[in-house]
Amino acid sequence: MARRRFQHGSVTLRGKRDRLWVGRWREDELRPDGTIHRKRHAEVLGTLKDYPTKRLAQRALETRLAEVNRSDYRPRPTITFGEFAEKWKTAVLVNHKPSGQSSLNSHLRCALVPTFGALQLKDITVERVQQFVSSRNLSPTTVRNHIATLRLVWNTAKDWGYVTHDPTRGLTFPKPGAEEPRFFTIEEMRQIINAASEPWKSLFWVASETGLRIGELVGLRPEDIDVDASVLRVRQSVWMGTVQTTKTARGKRICVLSRGLSTHLAPMVNTQGEMPFLFATVAGRPLSQVTVRRHLWLICDGLGIRRAGMHAFRHGNETVMAHLNAPPKLRQQRLGHSDERMMLRYEHVISEDEVSLASKLGKMLVGSA
């Protein structure tokens, strides 16, 4: 259906104390039953201070009418954000990894749908989203994560032809706090390793020396450790007991181990037999992240070390590698960061730098190379 006649719309000045320009126009909407409905729209364009004359306010309205007046304009489907979110979860969200589905579902359920669920997609503007950002009494990182989820949903809505505008463009976010991420120092990591019994000693030692993520640690299999070559291969991750791919598309990687750690792991690797995981429960299931954290906290409490999660080993490992002046590309490879400009290929050649780095890490952690 081609557009109706060219529209100029109308502008009126409203209010006594706060004088506001209001623009009005008509727009075709495609209802769920396939019928076309012509609806009248009204939108605040700005204040009298923003547009001192009616002509300036009219120009502001013309920018909003640009799409409606295009020769190829077609009525767009009407749907609320809540309704579209359900469509998106059914068609798109199911293709994400389980860990990603959990966080995205949480963002939609706890923040986005309660705020925007009843609104038509076309009525969600930058102003509304900015109000959402500014009103959230949450950490800056959490707010940014909510908007990142909104962008994912919105990009699909644009691809499916429901909207053409982007309400997340040009947002101003709260500034992040000055507090740095918690990390274990080399001395704290050494104390934790020495105080732990097996299999926790091995798990915390691997975490300290390699900087693996907790999901990658509990997803290790005996065959991922090559004791003779002193290397560890990261091929999968575990989340809530479910095996999944690693965080990044090129996440499969090799970490060189110190000879001390490789020798220490040899009995565990050789006696695991057909066990699917290196760090497993009696039933052969991978250790849960909650169980790992609970044991870590017990050890921290006993040593008088401030509690932190397993990611503190990762931050600590990164800090130590920087202190040892390890090449940035090597640090990027060992940590499995997603920056492709810094990533090495999985089939990389083990360099002397990496062997030297692993040996230094082993000596600093337990006094063995």
Buried (B, 14 or more C-beta within 10 A) or exposed (E): EEBEEEBEBEBEEEEEEEEBBBBEBEBBBBEEEEEEEEEEBEBEBBBBEEBEEEEBBBEBBBEBBEBBBEEEBEBBBBBBBBBBBBBBBEEBBEEBBEBBBEEBBBBBEEBBBEBBBEBBBBBBEBEBBBEBBEEBEBEBEEBBBBBEBBBBBBEBBEEBEBBEBEBBEEBEEBEEEEEEEEBBEBEBBBBBBBBBEEBBBBBBBBBBBBBBBBBBBBBBBBEBBBBEEBBBBBBBBBBEEEBBEBBBEBBBBBBBBBBBBBBBBEEBBEEBEEEBBBBBEEEEEBBBBEEBBEBBBBBBEEEEBEEBBBBBBBBBBBBBBEEEEBEEBBBBBBBBBEEEEBBBEBEEEBBEEBBBBBBBBBEBBBEEB
